[in-house]
Amino acid sequence: MTVVELRTTAMAVGGEAVAREASGRVVFVGGAGPDETVLVELTDERKTFARGVVVGVVEPSADRVAPPCPHVEEGCGGCDWQHLAVDAQHRLRLEQVADVLRRTGGIADPEVGAGVALAAERLRTTVRGTADPEGHFAFRRRRSHEPVAVDSCLIAHPLVEDVIARGWFGEATDVTIRVGARTGERMVVVGPSAKGVRVPDGVLVVGTDELSSGHRAWIHEEVAGRTWRVSARSFFQASPEGAEALVAEVATSIERFAPEAERLVDLCSGVGLFAGTVGLGRSVVGVERNASAVADARHNLADTGARFVKVALGRWRPSPADVVVADPAASGLAAEGVAAVLATGAAHCVLVSCDPASLGRDAKLLAAAGYAHVGSSVLDLFGHTGQIEVVSGFRRFG
Ligand SMILES: C[S@@+](CC[C@H](N)C(=O)[O-])C[C@H]1O[C@@H](n2cnc3c(N)ncnc32)[C@H](O)[C@@H]1O
């Protein structure tokens, strides 16, 4: 085991701090903050870079705090920024987004601001973990598959935490707990099978083996005045508050840059969140490759006239649009997604990114396709973690 003393200089996208050894090699350090001297155990050494974790603090960052959740000390890898004050987390997210838009996106002076404020704790309506050898719910140790049993979770909604504390999950390898915070409905998806699993009364349990053989299971959530069916295999945002914050930021961008837009394309539409909020009163086409999400979207928006196409972005035959809302997976729009935006002819694109690295790449591709960045709002959707959610506007020029 090699332990080195390092001075961190900044935070990298993904949540680790960055330091440099005397040799010049970059080290990504888990559990560190910016501008601190730490003892780092190197866990992965390569020629050009290394990774490590903090095993001691020599001179703490001004942003360092004692992690508020006791399970961090026990090795729980669920949150990677509990050692940073909540206001510092917020500042670092803003800095990282501006940095990536400058460096990767090639935007000299990007407009980046804070989005709607969100609490760091007790909001998350979906958590994913496993079972420990005694069958208790567990998160995984950081950068490991080893389970760390927990009986509470600071970031989870109380309805989720209750299942964590009282459920028994046998020999499950995957346990996803999902609740409707505003409907009270709860569901646990267990892999490979739900046999023998015990949960509090009223919680729906389904095995991934049952889902694979065609069984459907869902809960409902309330967001922006509508009720949304969310099936076991459909994506939904991390909390209803987070979903509403995203909708508000997307709506602001459309009102500011494309208020007259009549035709809206919702790329990566999931269960129809943007189609069913900012799309209301407009002609809407949603594009989504996940069959479960498309079925939910068609059900959720049956009264609106929105049309959902079940197809992967790269195979979609574009419909003309005045505005595009795109909310891709972490890998971003990439070349095929940007080509789809361009092919709609839309004058404005609102991009929702859950990974700043892909935001930087997409901003560069969009600029090459003729769309200028007109502003980004950073949302603290994932409190106590280095994960960052950003809503950005891109206006076609020329
Ligand atoms: C981050 S989620 C956003 C969903 C929705 N906009 C919402 O806010 O709930 C991304 C969605 O994109 C879908 N997706 C991922 N890659 C895709 C692709 N290549 N083509 C179409 N949909 C894709 C996923 O199935 C998922 O539903």
The ligand as an ORCA input file, in Angstrom:
! r2SCAN-3c Opt
* xyz 0 1
  C     -32.191     11.308    -18.157
  S     -33.555     10.396    -18.767
  C     -34.712     11.706    -19.082
  C     -36.144     11.299    -19.225
  C     -37.160     12.418    -19.193
  N     -36.794     13.526    -20.046
  C     -37.422     12.910    -17.793
  O     -37.068     14.035    -17.470
  O     -37.942     12.139    -16.972
  C     -32.964      9.925    -20.334
  C     -33.924      9.108    -21.171
  O     -33.317      8.919    -22.447
  C     -33.580      7.624    -22.898
  N     -32.523      7.329    -23.878
  C     -31.223      7.051    -23.625
  N     -30.554      6.910    -24.778
  C     -31.432      7.096    -25.789
  C     -31.334      7.064    -27.201
  N     -30.176      6.802    -27.792
  N     -32.432      7.304    -27.925
  C     -33.622      7.585    -27.317
  N     -33.784      7.617    -25.979
  C     -32.701      7.387    -25.221
  C     -33.586      6.780    -21.661
  O     -34.335      5.593    -21.848
  C     -34.231      7.728    -20.639
  O     -35.623      7.546    -20.587
*
